[in-house]
Each structure stands twice: as C-alpha cells, then as structure tokens.
C-alpha cells in the first residue's frame, strides 16, 4: 500500500491510498474554498441519557448531483472536485459538511450534566469520507479482491490514527448504499465517524457483555459464535477465518452479522491472513445483497469495534450488514413501534432469511463450504 497525504485549499486533510507504489499524487487543489469551519453542537437528552448532535450547517451539503458534477470523481478542467488528482485508487478526506468538529469542546460525563438543558459547545470528533473507486457507476461489490483488500487496510489505518486521539471514544467505519437509505451522493463511498462518546448501541453491547461475563464467567461473543456454529441453520457463509450468520433476534428483514473466528477488538489487531480472507468474504456478502431482490438491495454496512484499553480483551470486532427492503419493491418502514419506541417487529423468520441468503449463488463466491 502506498500512502500520500496532502491538504485541500481549505486546509482539510486528504489521503491517497494506492495499490501500487511510486504514483505522484501531489496535485494542488485549484478551488478557492473558504476556510473550513463546522458548527456542530452536542446536546444532552435528559429523558434518554443520550447525546444528540445538532449540525445545522449540513443542510447546505450537496444532494444527488449530476454525474458531470459529482464531487467524488477525479478532478477535470470542467469539474474541480474534492479529489485534485485526475485518477485514484482509494481516497480518504475530511468531510466538508461534518457532523462533528475536528477541534471541539470537552464532552462532559453524564454525571457532570447540570439541569435540564446541557450542551457541550462545539462537538469534537471527526467525519471522513472514503471513496472506494474513481469509477462513478461502480459499487463496492463490483471491486476486484485487491481493491477490497486495500480498503480493509484503509479501515485499519483510519482506526489506528483516530482512536489514539484523547477525545475519541469510538471509531465507526460504515457505508450507506441506495437512495432509500438516504444517500445523497451516489458515487461509491463509505465514511468514518470518530465519536467523542460511545454510541448508544455500543454502550448497550458493552453492558450486556459485562453482565454476561459476571453471570457466566464466559465471553459473550465467543459463546454466541460457538452456539451459532452448533445450531448451524442461521449461518450464511463460513471461511477459514470468518463466519457470518443471521442473528437470532434481528431488527431488519435481511440482516447478516460477520465475525472473525479469533476474537479481536478492532481492525488494527487483525492478522494479514484475516485481512486477506475478509476482503473475499465481504465481497461475497455484498454480492448476495446484489441478487437478493430484482435489483441491488439498499443497505447499511456497520462495523462495530472498540479501542479503549479497559475492554480490549473482551470486545469483538464485527460487522452488522442489513437492508431495509423486505421484498421486491417493498421497504421496511420504521413506523410507530420502531421509530417511537425502538421495539422492532420482524417481517421474516430469521432462519428462513438465512436459508434464502445461504442458497444465493453470486458469480463470485469464495466462502461457501
């Protein structure tokens, strides 16, 4: 992997990641952008005990641009974009319309909150964009294994760099695909959020993990994977280093969880063999979502990882991949029970969903045993 770091004209950082060494990526950003400034704020929801991000400046972000005006394509004379180079393999840059501020205020602990209305000032954290390819009409599932492997290395790089920052509590790598999901830019890309707090779902998992350890003396993730292997009927794919399955109690119609068989807390702890295997396994799962319906499924690909030293020996890196579509041309809407009460109601029996996903035969299928 070849890594080249530059600054854009508004001083945001951009990093080129190339499969081949020796490529010159020092192209100047020819745009005259105003100084980069975000104005996000954290506000404490006293009823739920959660931080809420208020980021009014994001109303101005680009929404579904024409291909000729895509800000994630390589720059041309007629379209100066976020990427100054005329071509690239993978690019990471700080989001121009971030949910968090690169330099923000101290985030108080819940015990420090005073009164009903507590705010943090500027919301410290980082929001980065990962462009998977310069090909506008492509997708992650259409990438070659070598490119997928490079992106795995990019996830490791960004996790390692961001997680050592004092104010960062969680590094979240994810991808949204499809207009139904809410994607505002169709060019193939993912994102990295570096949160100044633990996201509610992460906090819930850690609580469950700690309670399970206290009650059973075992690791929750290890026992979960072992039990799924013993039952077998929810497994989708299994390779030398990874296993994927539909969870026993999914929230979404088609939901796949992917775990390394050797428990590691976050991306930088993966071995070379595990990274190589992940690139193939992940491509296979995305290709299954491509042929699950009559057109490629919209999805959210969410990587859960934990980098704080206190729980490194307990937490398990894993992927939660799901689609909001329940059938051809039918979406799973988050209506009253889900959106208002966070009580999910499943439309498809998990074991049936696993069978459907398992029996799909994508053109590229290296993980099926």
N, C-alpha and C positions, 0 to 999 in steps of 0.2 A: 504494500500500500504506500502510495506517495501522498504526502500531506502538504498543502500550500495555504498559508494564511495571509489575507490582505484586509484592508479597511475600505469600506464603501465611502462615498463622498460625504455622508452624514456621520461618519465615524463608527458605524456598526461593523461588527466583525463578520467576515465571510471566510469559509474554509473549503478549499477544493480537496476532494479525496479521489485519487486516480488509481486505476488498476495497474498502470504502467508507470515506471519512474522516468524522470527526465523531462516531463512536459512543462513548458513555460506557461504559468497561469497568472503572471503579473500584468494583467491588463487593467488600465485605470478605469474607474467609474466616471463616465463622461457626463453624468447627470449633475445638475446643480440643485441638490436637495437641501432643505432647511435643516438645521441642527436637530438631531434625533432627540425626542423627548416624549415620554409617556406619562400619563397622569392617573394610573390605576390606584385604587384605594381598597383596603380591606375593611369590611365592617362585620362586627360580631353579631350573629343571630342569637339573641339571648334565649329564644324558645327551643332551639335545637342544639345549641352549643357548637355551632359551626361558623367558620369564616366564609363570607361571601365576597367575591371580587366585583367591584364596581369599576368598569372601564369604558367610560362614555366615548373616548376617542375612537374606539373600534367601530363606531357607526360609520366612519369615513373609509373603512377598508374596501378594497376592490371586490366587486361582486360579479362573478361569472363573466369575465371579459371575453371578447372575441379571441380566437386563436392568434390572429395577427397582432393582438395587443397583450398577449399573455406575459405577465411579469416574471414567470419562472422559466421561460425559454432562454436560450443563449441570446446575448445582445446582437442586434443587427443595426445597420445605419438607420433603418426606419422604425426600430423598436428597441430603445435602450431600456434594459430590464434590470432586475436585481442581480443578475449574473453578468459581469462585464465581458467575460470570455466568449469567443464565438462557438465554443463547444465545451462539454464537460462530461465526466462520468457521474459523480455524486457531489452535491454541493450542500453545505450547511451554512445558514446565515441567521443572524438575529432578526426576528420578525419586526417589520416596520410598524405593525399595529398590535403590540403585545398585550397580553392580559396582565403581565407583571412588569415591574421596572427593574432594570439592571442594577440601579442603586436606589434602594428604598430604606424605609424606616425599620426600627426594631419591631418585631412581631411579639406582642405580649402573650404570655401564657394565659389560659382561661382564668386562672386564679388571680391574675393581675387586672382583669377587666373590672371596671367600676361603673355602676349604674346600668341603665337600660340601653344606652347608646354609646358603644365603644368602637372607635375606629383606629386604625394603625397609622394613618398618614399614608405616604406612598407605599404601595405593595411591593416589597422586594422580591426578586425572583428573576427567572429568565425564560423567554419563549423563543425557541429556534425552529426554523423550517429546514427539513431535509428533502432536497429534490433527488428522487431516485434515478432519474434519467433525463437526458436532454430531449428525448422523444415525447412530444406533447400528447400524442394519441396512444400512448402505451399504458401499461399498468404494472404494478409490482409482479403480478402473476405471470406476465409475459417476459420478465427479465431472464437472462441467462444465469445459470448457477453461480458463475464467477462474480456477477454483479450483486446477486443476493448475498454472497459471502462477503463482499466489500461492505455492504450495508450493515451486516452483523458487526463488522469491525468498527463501523461508524457509531453504532449504538454503544459499543464498549468505550470508544474514545470520548463521546459526549458524557456518558455516565461517569467515567473516571474524573474528567475535568470538572464537571459541575458539582458532583457530590462532595468534593473536598471544601467547597465554599462554606464558611461558617454559618451563614444564614439559611442554607438549603437543607431541608429535611427529607425531600423525596424527589427523585428524578423519574419522570414519566415519559416513556417513548411510546408513540401511538400513531395510528393512521386512521383517517376518516375517508371512506370512499363512497361516492354517489350523492346526487343531489338530494335524495330522500333523507340522507343522514344530516344534510345541512352544509355540504361542501360548497364553498364559494369560489374555489379555484380548481378546475378540472385537471390541470397538469399533475402527473403522478408525484405525490409528495406525502411526507409524514411530518410529525412535529415532535419536539422535546420540550416539556414543561419542567422547570426546576422550581418546585413549590417551597415556600418558606414555612410550611406546616405539613403535617401528614393529612392526606386526603381522607375524608370520612370512611370510604370503603377500605382503605389501607388500615386505618385505625381499628375498624371492626375486625378485620382479619387478625391483626396482632392481638387483640383482646381474646378472640376465640383460640388462637394458637397458645397463648399463655395459660388460659383456663384449661385447655386440653392437656397441656404438659403437667399442670398442677394436679389434675384429677387422675391421669392415666400413667404419668411418667414417661410418655412417648412423645415423639414429634408428630404433630397433626398432619403435616404434608406427607411424611413418609408413610404413615398408616393409610392415608387417603389413596395414594398411588398403589400401595400394596393391595388394598381392598378392591380397587377398580380392576387390577390385574386378575385377582381371584374370581371376581364375578364375570368379567370379560365382555358382557353384552353391551356395554356403553363405550367400549374402546373403538376409536375410529382408525388410527394408524399407530404403528409401533416400529421403531428403528433401533439401531444399536444403542443410541444414547438418549432418545426422546420417546415420549409416549403422549398420545392425545386421546381425549375422551369427551363425551357429552356429560356434563355434571349431573349428579343425581337429582338436584333441585335447580334447574336452570331458570334464569329470568327471561330468556329470549327464545323464540321458536326454534332456531338453529344456533347453538352455542357450543363452541369447542374450547376446551382448556388443554394447553400444551405444557408439559413439564420435562425438564431434564431428569434422567433416572438417577443421576448423582446430584443430591441437593446442594445448590449454591445460592447465595442471597442476591447476587446481582451480576450483570453482564461481564464485568472485568474478571470474574472468577471462573468463567468457562475455559475449558482446555481447548487447544487447537482442534482436536478431533471432535469435540462437542460443537464448536462453531461450524466446522465443515458440514457436519451432519444436520445442524439446524438450518442452514441455507437450503438444503434439499427438502427437508421435512416441511418447512414453512411454505416453500413454493407449492408443494403438493396440496397443502390445506387450502391455500388461496385458489388454486385451480379447481378444487372441489366446489368452492363457492361460486366459481365462474359458471359451472354447469349444473348447479343445483336447481335453478329455475330456467325459464325460457330466455332469460338474459342475465348477465353477470349480477350477482347479488350485491346490493349496497351493504357495507359492513363497517364495523369499528374493530380495530386491532389494538388491544390494550396490553402493554407489558407491565406486569407488577414486579417491582424489585425494591430491595431495602438495603441501604448502605451504611446506616448508623451502627457503630461498633457494638452497642449493647445487645443487639439481636442477630448479629451476623451468623451465629451458629444455629439459629432456629428457623429463620425465614427461608422460603423457597421462591426463587425466580420462576415466574410462569407467565404464559400468555392467556388472555381471555379474548377469544375471537367470536364475534356474533353478528348476525344480520337482523334487521328489523322487519324483514319480509317473511311472512309465514306461508305464502303460496304465490304462484304466478300472479302478478299484478295486485297482490293483497299485502298491505302493510300491517304490522303490529303497532297500533297506536297506543301511546301512553295516555290513557284516559283517566277517569276519576280515581280508581283504586291504585293504579301505578303512580301517576303523577302527583296526586294529592296525599296519598297515604303510604307510598312506597311498598305496597303489597302487590307483588307481581302474580299474574294469573296466566298459566301456561296454556297455549293452544295445541301443542303437540306433545305426545308422550315421549319423554327423553329417550327411552330405549328404541322407540320407532325412529326418532330423529337420528340416533346413532347408526341404526341399520341403513337408513337412506344414505347418509354421508359415507359410510363404510363401503357400500356397494357401488358408489360412483366410480367411474373409470376415466380419470383425466388422462390426456395424452402423455403427460409427464408424471410418472408415478413410482418414485424410487423407494417409498416407505412401506408399501404393502407387503406383509409377510405371508 
